[in-house]
């Protein structure tokens, strides 16, 4: 959850804080625990499997953070 908050939520929020984003891309807001858990598989596909997100790695997600996210999703994406 901490990784998603730091690396995804600047763009994927009801009110993005990342410059250049007026709304969450594809309407996907991840600024609640429930939204993160509900979209865990999608997060894994985009940020772990394909590494397409964060877009251009704008928020600087590290390989360790990607591995941690992948492990959390593989373990069932339970809220922490």
C-alpha positions as CSV (number, residue, x, y, z in Angstrom):
1,X,0.0,0.0,0.0
2,X,2.9,2.4,0.8
3,X,4.5,1.7,-2.5
4,X,1.3,2.4,-4.4
5,X,0.7,5.6,-2.4
6,X,4.2,6.8,-3.2
7,X,4.5,5.7,-6.8
8,X,1.0,5.4,-8.3
9,X,-1.3,7.8,-6.4
10,X,0.5,11.0,-7.6
11,X,-1.3,10.4,-10.9
12,X,-3.9,7.8,-10.0
13,X,-6.0,9.8,-7.6
14,X,-9.3,11.6,-7.5
15,X,-7.2,14.8,-7.5
16,X,-3.7,14.0,-8.9
17,X,-0.8,15.9,-7.5
18,X,1.6,15.1,-10.3
19,X,2.1,18.0,-12.7
20,X,0.3,17.6,-16.0
21,X,-2.4,15.3,-14.7
22,X,-5.9,16.8,-14.2
23,X,-7.6,13.4,-13.7
24,X,-6.6,9.8,-13.0
25,X,-5.4,8.1,-16.1
26,X,-8.1,5.7,-17.4
27,X,-10.3,6.8,-14.5
28,X,-8.3,4.6,-12.2
29,X,-8.0,6.2,-8.8
30,X,-5.9,4.3,-6.3
31,X,-6.1,6.6,-3.3
32,X,-8.0,4.3,-1.0
33,X,-7.0,1.0,0.5
34,X,-10.1,-0.7,-1.0
35,X,-9.2,0.6,-4.5
36,X,-5.7,-0.7,-4.2
37,X,-6.8,-4.2,-3.1
38,X,-9.6,-4.3,-5.7
39,X,-7.1,-3.4,-8.5
40,X,-4.2,-5.4,-7.3
41,X,-4.1,-7.6,-10.4
42,X,-4.2,-4.6,-12.7
43,X,-1.4,-2.9,-10.6
44,X,0.7,-6.1,-10.9
45,X,0.2,-6.3,-14.7
46,X,1.1,-2.7,-15.3
47,X,3.9,-2.1,-12.7
48,X,5.4,-5.5,-12.2
49,X,4.8,-7.7,-15.3
50,X,5.0,-5.2,-18.1
51,X,6.7,-2.3,-16.2
52,X,4.6,0.1,-18.2
53,X,3.7,2.0,-15.1
54,X,4.6,4.4,-13.7
55,X,4.5,6.1,-17.1
56,X,8.1,6.7,-18.1
57,X,8.9,5.8,-14.4
58,X,7.9,9.3,-13.6
59,X,7.7,8.6,-9.9
60,X,10.9,6.5,-9.7
61,X,9.6,3.1,-8.8
62,X,12.6,0.9,-8.0
63,X,13.1,-2.8,-8.9
64,X,12.9,-3.6,-5.2
65,X,9.5,-1.9,-5.0
66,X,8.3,-3.8,-8.0
67,X,9.4,-7.1,-6.5
68,X,7.7,-6.2,-3.2
69,X,4.5,-5.4,-5.0
70,X,4.7,-8.6,-7.0
71,X,5.2,-10.6,-3.8
72,X,2.3,-8.9,-2.1
73,X,0.0,-9.6,-5.0
74,X,1.1,-13.2,-5.3
75,X,0.4,-13.6,-1.5
76,X,-3.2,-12.6,-2.1
77,X,-3.0,-8.7,-1.9
78,X,-4.3,-8.5,1.6
79,X,-4.6,-5.0,3.1
80,X,-1.6,-4.3,5.4
